[in-house]
């Protein structure tokens, strides 16, 4: 049924968007080519989704089918909107002409070639962008650096640096050299601490088998700490049994250990320096909107005092909004991921930031502050479903902690 609905929507958009091309040329071969390409694109999508998928996710040929479909479909939606806008004007105009006696026949004015040309130009922007995002954008790693000020930061940790990555989604990778470059870029930051904030895999622990040795190279003076994300539990895979799902999660936990990462499961550790300390707290996934709520902030914070300086690792930023930022124990800094910035948007650093995901998540990319409590939402290291990134690039966050008041 879902494919029938998709095909109906696609057919309507396809036929309507074709009007822009038809107004420029009525060549029959152009029409044939247009609709053949459309049929191939949607046919390939349906075909790929009806093939067996060992990991049950949108990777490989299935991922590319999604990406190509989106490139065509979004571009055609733009054409459709513009053509519809023109019809909203020209059809009532023809009706008015008829009603006022200006014309004996009801004749709709021809489409304007100029408007169709502009429409095609505008539609070419997302089309080219989405193809570029698959070709290069998904591995265009960026290091984003932030400096945060806290008056109650222990003196010994003034200038302390934390590197964060999130949402690796290793089952989507297909270029070892590019991933090696990203890992090396992380290591070059030489931060005091490295943290990973969930979604190491798409579904299966085995997705990390070919990548463990590479990610094992990540290290830091005070260690590498990690938490689980919603995908790590295997909830989106059809398991043969409950035991198989449990075994998969146990294997994934073991993978963290084999890489030298300290996986935190609703617990806390202290990091000490020159007789002073800060608390690192890690919770399991907790998210609104149907996502797993395995995180237990009360358990994770056992033994901590309000006065302790605390850095919390929590995969889903909705946790910060719902529980963390108003918690009595005062969690100074929360590090999250999950949103990927939707892998699509527009950012002009310091000026403008937009992505469709902001209509779902209040905090979706970068640093946010409320009442002296901060959250950083990492845009993600990997990708999922759409095999690319446009405007929202894969990120390595580097956060420097400074003691003192926030500069004016």
MILOBA-789573 format. One line per field, with one value per residue (C-alpha): residue number from 1; x, y, z. Coordinates in nm, 4 decimals, always signed. Last residue first. Example, Ala and Ser with C-alpha at 12.3 -4.5 7.8 and 13.67 -1.06 7.14 Angstrom:
# MILOBA-789573
pos [2:1]
X [+1.3670:+1.2300]
Y [-0.1060:-0.4500]
Z [+0.7140:+0.7800]
This chain:
# MILOBA-789573
pos [408:407:406:405:404:403:402:401:400:399:398:397:396:395:394:393:392:391:390:389:388:387:386:385:384:383:382:381:380:379:378:377:376:375:374:373:372:371:370:369:368:367:366:365:364:363:362:361:360:359:358:357:356:355:354:353:352:351:350:349:348:347:346:345:344:343:342:341:340:339:338:337:336:335:334:333:332:331:330:329:328:327:326:325:324:323:322:321:320:319:318:317:316:315:314:313:312:311:310:309:308:307:306:305:304:303:302:301:300:299:298:297:296:295:294:293:292:291:290:289:288:287:286:285:284:283:282:281:280:279:278:277:276:275:274:273:272:271:270:269:268:267:266:265:264:263:262:261:260:259:258:257:256:255:254:253:252:251:250:249:248:247:246:245:244:243:242:241:240:239:238:237:236:235:234:233:232:231:230:229:228:227:226:225:224:223:222:221:220:219:218:217:216:215:214:213:212:211:210:209:208:207:206:205:204:203:202:201:200:199:198:197:196:195:194:193:192:191:190:189:188:187:186:185:184:183:182:181:180:179:178:177:176:175:174:173:172:171:170:169:168:167:166:165:164:163:162:161:160:159:158:157:156:155:154:153:152:151:150:149:148:147:146:145:144:143:142:141:140:139:138:137:136:135:134:133:132:131:130:129:128:127:126:125:124:123:122:121:120:119:118:117:116:115:114:113:112:111:110:109:108:107:106:105:104:103:102:101:100:99:98:97:96:95:94:93:92:91:90:89:88:87:86:85:84:83:82:81:80:79:78:77:76:75:74:73:72:71:70:69:68:67:66:65:64:63:62:61:60:59:58:57:56:55:54:53:52:51:50:49:48:47:46:45:44:43:42:41:40:39:38:37:36:35:34:33:32:31:30:29:28:27:26:25:24:23:22:21:20:19:18:17:16:15:14:13:12:11:10:9:8:7:6:5:4:3:2:1]
X [+3.0533:+3.2992:+3.1496:+3.2751:+3.5755:+3.7381:+3.7734:+3.6705:+3.7772:+3.5415:+3.6598:+3.3790:+3.4580:+3.1867:+3.0511:+2.9112:+2.5695:+2.5549:+2.4635:+2.5597:+2.5562:+2.4343:+2.0681:+1.9765:+2.2440:+2.5614:+2.8874:+3.0730:+2.7685:+2.6357:+2.7392:+2.4780:+2.6645:+2.4659:+2.5305:+2.4053:+2.4545:+2.0829:+2.0284:+2.3006:+2.3090:+2.6177:+2.6062:+2.3365:+1.9821:+1.8444:+1.4738:+1.4333:+1.1507:+1.1094:+1.4849:+1.5305:+1.4340:+1.7742:+1.8749:+2.1704:+2.2560:+2.5054:+2.7857:+2.8846:+2.6787:+2.4933:+2.2365:+2.0765:+2.0969:+2.2567:+1.9427:+2.1607:+2.2848:+2.0040:+2.1479:+2.4342:+2.4821:+2.7314:+2.5899:+2.7789:+2.7153:+2.4809:+2.3241:+2.2344:+1.8801:+1.7964:+1.6483:+1.8843:+1.8830:+1.5254:+1.3145:+1.5376:+1.8588:+1.6963:+1.5714:+1.9397:+1.9583:+2.2933:+2.3632:+2.7193:+2.7179:+3.0037:+2.9783:+3.1526:+3.0729:+2.8833:+2.5478:+2.6969:+2.7532:+2.7169:+2.4559:+2.4401:+2.4047:+2.1343:+1.9301:+1.9904:+1.8570:+1.8817:+1.7010:+1.4344:+1.4267:+1.2869:+0.9117:+0.9045:+1.1213:+1.4723:+1.6875:+1.9834:+2.2129:+2.3628:+2.7248:+2.8579:+3.2091:+3.2736:+3.5423:+3.8370:+4.0955:+4.4168:+4.6356:+4.4072:+4.1402:+3.8761:+3.5860:+3.3631:+2.9875:+2.7269:+2.4175:+2.6009:+2.9365:+3.1484:+3.5188:+3.6759:+3.9912:+3.8827:+3.8270:+3.6117:+3.3836:+3.3595:+3.2587:+2.9572:+2.8729:+2.8997:+2.6669:+2.4169:+2.4275:+2.3878:+2.0722:+1.9261:+2.0057:+1.8501:+1.5266:+1.5028:+1.5412:+1.5925:+1.4246:+1.6413:+1.5383:+1.5733:+1.9351:+2.0351:+2.3080:+2.0603:+1.9227:+2.2648:+2.5030:+2.7672:+3.1423:+3.4611:+3.8138:+4.0990:+4.2504:+4.5597:+4.3673:+4.3240:+4.1727:+4.3798:+4.1182:+3.8928:+4.1100:+4.1414:+3.7705:+3.6656:+3.6271:+3.4392:+3.2338:+2.9299:+2.9353:+2.7619:+2.4505:+2.1939:+2.3214:+2.6448:+2.8356:+2.5190:+2.6277:+2.8035:+3.1742:+3.4117:+3.7798:+3.9683:+4.2798:+4.2604:+4.5394:+4.3439:+4.5501:+4.3718:+4.0388:+4.1920:+4.3511:+4.0095:+3.8586:+4.1453:+4.1068:+3.7382:+3.8252:+4.0824:+3.8436:+3.5705:+3.2390:+3.0922:+2.7195:+2.7543:+2.9849:+2.7013:+2.9526:+2.6827:+2.8968:+3.2386:+3.3627:+3.7024:+3.7404:+4.0009:+4.0906:+4.1973:+4.1176:+4.0865:+4.3220:+4.1234:+3.8061:+3.5226:+3.2844:+3.2926:+3.2302:+3.3297:+3.2915:+3.5302:+3.4161:+3.5989:+3.4422:+3.6654:+3.5135:+3.5028:+3.3979:+3.3261:+2.9514:+2.9920:+3.1975:+2.9980:+2.6779:+2.6538:+2.7466:+2.4428:+2.2228:+2.3620:+2.3219:+1.9532:+1.8982:+2.0248:+1.8864:+1.5309:+1.6035:+1.7322:+1.4386:+1.1979:+1.3767:+1.3476:+0.9812:+0.9195:+1.0883:+0.9009:+0.5683:+0.2920:+0.0251:-0.2863:-0.5934:-0.8710:-1.2384:-1.3986:-1.5885:-1.3214:-1.3323:-1.6881:-1.6149:-1.6792:-1.4424:-1.1588:-1.2148:-1.1974:-0.8743:-0.7242:-0.8455:-0.6481:-0.3365:-0.2647:-0.3107:-0.1621:+0.1659:+0.1862:+0.1224:+0.4139:+0.6360:+0.5303:+0.5654:+0.9148:+1.0221:+0.8646:+1.0547:+1.3868:+1.2901:+1.1982:+1.5056:+1.7695:+1.5615:+1.5412:+1.9174:+1.9862:+1.7390:+1.8751:+2.2261:+2.1285:+1.9756:+2.2843:+2.5000:+2.3222:+1.9675:+1.9397:+1.8299:+2.1813:+2.1542:+1.9241:+1.7160:+1.5885:+1.2453:+1.3778:+1.6274:+1.3583:+1.1288:+1.4094:+1.5243:+1.1729:+1.1487:+1.4676:+1.4116:+1.0563:+1.1723:+1.4491:+1.1939:+0.9581:+1.2128:+1.3576:+1.0125:+0.9314:+1.2608:+1.1898:+0.8530:+1.0015:+0.7563:+1.0344:+1.0466:+0.6894:+0.7307:+1.0188:+0.8159:+0.5123:+0.7184:+0.6851:+0.3136:+0.3590:+0.6322:+0.4607:+0.1407:+0.3284:+0.5425:+0.2374:+0.0627:+0.3785:+0.4326:+0.0718:+0.1026:+0.4363:+0.2793:+0.0000]
Y [+4.0202:+3.7431:+3.4515:+3.4654:+3.2620:+2.9246:+2.8003:+2.4674:+2.4064:+2.2113:+2.0402:+1.9003:+1.6703:+1.7026:+1.5577:+1.8482:+2.0098:+2.2047:+1.8950:+1.5542:+1.2150:+0.8588:+0.9439:+0.6602:+0.7192:+0.9242:+0.9325:+1.1672:+1.3408:+1.6949:+1.7169:+1.8754:+2.0684:+2.1452:+2.4143:+2.5163:+2.8761:+2.9471:+2.8192:+2.7687:+2.6042:+2.4956:+2.3262:+2.1390:+2.0182:+2.1774:+2.2446:+1.9189:+1.8382:+2.1679:+2.2146:+1.8996:+2.0930:+2.2645:+2.6251:+2.8169:+3.1803:+3.4365:+3.3093:+3.0380:+3.0561:+2.7266:+2.5866:+2.2462:+1.8741:+1.5875:+1.5980:+1.8049:+1.4536:+1.4592:+1.1945:+1.3879:+1.4867:+1.6392:+1.7955:+2.0613:+2.1999:+1.9351:+2.1047:+1.8427:+1.9823:+1.8886:+2.1649:+2.1232:+1.7447:+1.6228:+1.7228:+1.9640:+1.7756:+1.4432:+1.5923:+1.6169:+1.2371:+1.0678:+1.1649:+1.2217:+1.4508:+1.6740:+1.7667:+2.0090:+1.8838:+2.1375:+1.9654:+1.6498:+1.3210:+0.9849:+0.8551:+1.0643:+0.7777:+0.6191:+0.9382:+1.0029:+0.6636:+0.6211:+0.3228:+0.5451:+0.4126:+0.6436:+0.6845:+1.0614:+1.1502:+1.0253:+0.8508:+0.6392:+0.5118:+0.7638:+0.8710:+1.1072:+1.2544:+1.4265:+1.6904:+1.6765:+1.8661:+1.7443:+1.8432:+1.6714:+1.4117:+1.2731:+1.1286:+0.8571:+0.8259:+0.5627:+0.4970:+0.2634:+0.4229:+0.2503:+0.3139:+0.2882:+0.0792:-0.0500:-0.3969:-0.2462:-0.0686:-0.3909:-0.5792:-0.3507:-0.4263:-0.7985:-0.7678:-0.5789:-0.8488:-1.1237:-0.9550:-0.9348:-1.2993:-1.3900:-1.2139:-1.4371:-1.4415:-1.0674:-0.8171:-0.5050:-0.1567:-0.2139:-0.3250:-0.1550:+0.0523:+0.2445:+0.4418:+0.5592:+0.4033:+0.5878:+0.6439:+0.7419:+0.7683:+0.8236:+1.0974:+1.1452:+1.0748:+0.7927:+0.7075:+0.4362:+0.1763:+0.3411:+0.1966:-0.1520:-0.1703:-0.0731:-0.4023:-0.5730:-0.2631:-0.3632:-0.6910:-0.5136:-0.4944:-0.2168:+0.1112:+0.1084:+0.3324:+0.5212:+0.7066:+1.0044:+0.9369:+1.1195:+1.2111:+1.3692:+1.5837:+1.6884:+1.6157:+1.7726:+1.5633:+1.2491:+1.3719:+1.4568:+1.1113:+0.9540:+1.1605:+1.0753:+0.7074:+0.7389:+0.8836:+0.6154:+0.3388:+0.4405:+0.2521:+0.3479:+0.3039:+0.0151:+0.2344:+0.4555:+0.6923:+0.8924:+1.1064:+1.2624:+1.4779:+1.6225:+1.7671:+2.0290:+2.1537:+2.5204:+2.5780:+2.2254:+2.2743:+2.5783:+2.3740:+2.5157:+2.7162:+3.0351:+2.8441:+2.9647:+2.7687:+2.7825:+2.6108:+2.4545:+2.2913:+2.0497:+1.9634:+1.6345:+1.6412:+1.2677:+1.2869:+1.5992:+1.4417:+1.2386:+1.1896:+1.5551:+1.6581:+1.4665:+1.6336:+1.9769:+1.9336:+1.8469:+2.1007:+2.3820:+2.2512:+2.3148:+2.6880:+2.6948:+2.4893:+2.7302:+3.0335:+2.8833:+2.8024:+3.1621:+3.2999:+3.0628:+3.2008:+2.9433:+3.0034:+3.1946:+2.9830:+3.0274:+3.0246:+3.1341:+3.4504:+3.6703:+4.0068:+3.9444:+4.0129:+3.6528:+3.5147:+3.7477:+3.6734:+3.2998:+3.3435:+3.5437:+3.2802:+3.0182:+3.2359:+3.3277:+3.0015:+2.8339:+3.0231:+2.9172:+2.5585:+2.5796:+2.7175:+2.4522:+2.1752:+2.2827:+2.2829:+1.9403:+1.8242:+1.9160:+1.7354:+1.4224:+1.4089:+1.4480:+1.2455:+0.9501:+0.9648:+0.9593:+0.6817:+0.4612:+0.5367:+0.4109:+0.0930:+0.0279:+0.0344:+0.1243:+0.1951:-0.0542:-0.4130:-0.5433:-0.8377:-0.6629:-0.8835:-0.6971:-0.5339:-0.1943:-0.1997:-0.2731:+0.0034:+0.2591:+0.1279:+0.1665:+0.5232:+0.6279:+0.4165:+0.5471:+0.9076:+0.8468:+0.7000:+0.9932:+1.2582:+1.0649:+1.0252:+1.3925:+1.4988:+1.2681:+1.4337:+1.7808:+2.0285:+2.2498:+2.5376:+2.5111:+2.1342:+2.1547:+2.3554:+2.1344:+1.8308:+1.9402:+1.8609:+1.5165:+1.4170:+1.5642:+1.3758:+1.0559:+1.0746:+1.1186:+0.8234:+0.6104:+0.6833:+0.5927:+0.2670:+0.1924:+0.2442:+0.0000]
Z [+2.7398:+2.8159:+3.0135:+3.3699:+3.4792:+3.4349:+3.0808:+2.9313:+2.5722:+2.3491:+2.0313:+1.8172:+1.5249:+1.2646:+0.9447:+0.7375:+0.7481:+0.4202:+0.2207:+0.3549:+0.1887:+0.1816:+0.2591:+0.4971:+0.7654:+0.7912:+0.9812:+1.2178:+1.3603:+1.3870:+1.7534:+1.9774:+2.2450:+2.5576:+2.8145:+3.1557:+3.2704:+3.2845:+2.9318:+2.6743:+2.3316:+2.1375:+1.7987:+1.6089:+1.6870:+2.0024:+1.9602:+1.7724:+1.5282:+1.3424:+1.3720:+1.1633:+0.8500:+0.8707:+0.9268:+1.0702:+1.0092:+1.1239:+1.3462:+1.1036:+0.7812:+0.7825:+0.5425:+0.5765:+0.5136:+0.7034:+0.9254:+1.1613:+1.2350:+1.4999:+1.7348:+1.8962:+2.2602:+2.5052:+2.8201:+3.0168:+3.3638:+3.4991:+3.8009:+4.0628:+4.0883:+3.7293:+3.5139:+3.2175:+3.2392:+3.2284:+2.9263:+2.7329:+2.8019:+2.7176:+2.3891:+2.2964:+2.2405:+2.2994:+2.6607:+2.7856:+3.0902:+3.2057:+3.5737:+3.8097:+4.1570:+4.3722:+4.3233:+4.4697:+4.2950:+4.4680:+4.2263:+3.9096:+3.6637:+3.8760:+3.8848:+3.5156:+3.4109:+3.0342:+2.8875:+2.7347:+2.3811:+2.1148:+2.0652:+2.0328:+2.3303:+2.3916:+2.6494:+2.5395:+2.8133:+3.0490:+3.1002:+3.3658:+3.3781:+3.7091:+3.7522:+3.9891:+4.1902:+4.3512:+4.0595:+3.8082:+3.8705:+3.6376:+3.8318:+3.6912:+3.6539:+3.5750:+3.3656:+3.1268:+3.0475:+2.7842:+2.8439:+2.4996:+2.4550:+2.1144:+2.2599:+2.5352:+2.2914:+2.0892:+2.4030:+2.4371:+2.0750:+2.1384:+2.4362:+2.2214:+1.9550:+2.2140:+2.3448:+1.9942:+1.9328:+2.2679:+2.1772:+1.8733:+1.4968:+1.5006:+1.2700:+1.2995:+1.4087:+1.7833:+1.7518:+2.0787:+1.9139:+1.6977:+1.9949:+2.1078:+2.3596:+2.5598:+2.5250:+2.7044:+2.5631:+2.8070:+3.0223:+2.8063:+2.4882:+2.2396:+1.9045:+1.7396:+1.8330:+1.5745:+1.2973:+1.4435:+1.5105:+1.1567:+0.9712:+1.2550:+1.3366:+1.1298:+1.3245:+1.6140:+1.3993:+1.3781:+1.2300:+1.4283:+1.6738:+1.7530:+2.0686:+2.2235:+2.1799:+2.4112:+2.3874:+2.6779:+2.7145:+2.3501:+2.1035:+1.8130:+1.5699:+1.6903:+1.5552:+1.2170:+1.2111:+1.2649:+0.9835:+0.7454:+0.8300:+0.7469:+0.4066:+0.3337:+0.4373:+0.1939:+0.2095:+0.5466:+0.6153:+0.8610:+1.0695:+1.1892:+1.3558:+1.5329:+1.7633:+1.7966:+2.0819:+2.1694:+2.5184:+2.6113:+2.9594:+2.9518:+3.3201:+3.4586:+3.7548:+3.8657:+3.9188:+3.7037:+3.9228:+3.7153:+3.3962:+3.0503:+2.7255:+2.4295:+2.1096:+1.8171:+1.5136:+1.3216:+0.9839:+0.7930:+0.4274:+0.4129:+0.3454:+0.1340:-0.1439:-0.3947:-0.1972:-0.0941:-0.4465:-0.5784:-0.3167:-0.4023:-0.7787:-0.7452:-0.4665:-0.6955:-1.0274:-0.9091:-0.8916:-1.2479:-1.3726:-1.2066:-1.3536:-1.7016:-1.6451:-1.5324:-1.8439:-2.0712:-1.9543:-1.9505:-2.2075:-2.1068:-2.0238:-2.2748:-2.1763:-2.5002:-2.5933:-2.4405:-2.2675:-2.1606:-1.7936:-1.6991:-1.9631:-1.8727:-1.5042:-1.5722:-1.7662:-1.4778:-1.2297:-1.4316:-1.4810:-1.1199:-0.9307:-1.2378:-1.1925:-0.8295:-0.9346:-1.1767:-0.9000:-0.6488:-0.9066:-1.0068:-0.6432:-0.5957:-0.9021:-0.7440:-0.4240:-0.6231:-0.8453:-0.5741:-0.3276:-0.5682:-0.6259:-0.2521:-0.1751:-0.4542:-0.3275:+0.0163:-0.1221:-0.3313:-0.0188:+0.3050:+0.4171:+0.6988:+0.7583:+0.8178:+0.5811:+0.3382:+0.1121:-0.1951:-0.1981:-0.0953:-0.3800:-0.6382:-0.5161:-0.5341:-0.8730:-1.0116:-0.8782:-1.0578:-1.3700:-1.4144:-1.3834:-1.6387:-1.8793:-1.8147:-1.9060:-2.2009:-2.3582:-2.3025:-2.4579:-2.7506:-2.8074:-2.8530:-2.6988:-2.5693:-2.3212:-2.1944:-2.1856:-1.9398:-1.6897:-1.7507:-1.6544:-1.2917:-1.3034:-1.4514:-1.2069:-0.9008:-0.9781:-1.0648:-0.7483:-0.5272:-0.6931:-0.6820:-0.3131:-0.2321:-0.4253:-0.2536:+0.0881:+0.0000]
